[in-house]
Amino acid sequence: MIRVENLTKTFDQFTAVKDISFQVDTGEIFAFLGPNGAGKTTTIKMLTTLLRPTSGHIQLDGFDPWVKQREARQRFGIVFQDPSLDGEQTAYENMELHGILYHVPHRVRVERIEQLLRQFELWERRDDYVKTFSGGMKRRLEIARGFLHTPKILFLDEPTLGLDPQSRNQLWTHVKALNEAEKTTVFLTTHYMDEADRVAYRIAIMDHGAIVAVGTSAELKARTSTDSLEGAFLALTGTSLRDESATSTDAMRRFAQMWQRR
Amino acid sequence: MGAIYIMWLRELKRYVRSRAQIIVSLGQPALYLLALGYGFGPVFAKAGAGSYLQFMAPGVMGMTVLFTSVFSGMAMLWDRQFGFLRETLVAPVPRLHIVLGRTLGGATVAIIQGILILIVCLIAGFRPHLWGAVPASFIFLVMIAIVFAAMGASIGSVIQDMQGFQFLMNFLVMPIFFLSGALYPLKNLPRVLGWITHADPLTYGIDGLRGILIGSWQFSFTLDVAILIALAAALLCVSAWLFSRIQL
């Protein structure tokens, strides 16, 4: 479903993603694990048409996302690291807007919005402005929205960042249920080892822009002779701290958070 | 088409829902109208130029449309910061439709604001030379709104932070307003200032409004309309091009 070959992204002098290759099969849940600044988000941006690769090939369900943008975009849903909802509109209106942008026919749209909002336990709050929602509710709404146009692939970029354990648990239950019911391929990135261990069929560990290992959780543990995924992760990526320099994106994120909290 | 419509509708919803903002954004032009209109009135009359309120009311209408439409385009900066922009960037529709919907939405809001300010002007004592001219003046409100909403969208596609916004506010939008003839007649100006005012797009919009509403033309209906339509077309293309190039 996803095929990546020799993908590289360079910003000026800095190489964020170095010659990575991997494949994700249809219906699989595939996790990208890696410390801060490993290049996970850059990879997702290239997969989702937001960033042009410097070199290498990507195929999503047979389409190159940079060349066949519209075909590729119709086939995936994405939940970004930062919320991308319109706070000034209600939950229902956000879903409706998404449905129209993704050409979901009216009748299907109405049915599916109700089904997804009920499933993610937001139906009662459908007419409330999104700006009044908690972090967990916003995340649920975004994931519900990501599934609205029945994508073949769902990208989740650190979807559980900043959520409490209850919300995280519930979120993965929903995602797994939909992955099974609709055979949606899920590509996710996360910091939380236990999550990757629990939901992902296969895990790729990324560090300094390169993939250092790919395999099931059991394979990774066996390879590093450790008994936990965290142990395997540390064995593969080392224990040194990654001090990301603060970028303008971080400043923007703080700014947005400041303003969104009321 | 659905994408254009839903993005247009979004702008309108945001406008209707922020009633406090409607009042606030009408406050500034109303202040100009009252403070300057009444304040400079006696001097203007003494210079033999007639009623200043009559003269500047079309200018204040143009100003309202200018600010509202440029801001609507620059609101893209907020969407960038709050993340909603990305939702529209990965949607499987041409980005042209997204930016067109936004621009037309912003322009619609600006036209509504312009009409509200016209009503304020009428209450303050402004009288068009023909009542039948009032609907005709909407032609110019529409054109000013589209030109500057497209300009705002172009700027919004390029700038990424608040500093850029402040900079453009001070060095682009305010000069466009002050050098447009909204507040003073453009006759007998120093030569360089004269050239600058002729290069200012808003000059032609204000001239059109003033021509239709009080019957005093600096240029002509045909010239004003031709320049504004050409600019609107050019800026719509520029905004579409810049918006389609956004990478995050």
Interface residues (C-beta under 8 A of the other chain):
Chain A: K45 T48 T49 L50 L51 R52 Q69 R70 E71 R73 Q74 F76 I78 F80 D82 P83 S84 L85 D86 G87 E88 Q89 E93 E96 L97 H98 I100 L101 Y102 H103 S248 A251 M252 F255 A256 W259 Q260
Chain B: G2 A3 Y5 I6 R10 K13 R14 R17 S18 R80 Q81 F82 G83 F84 L85 R86 E87 T88 L89 V90 A91 P92 V93 P94 Q160 D161 Q247 L248
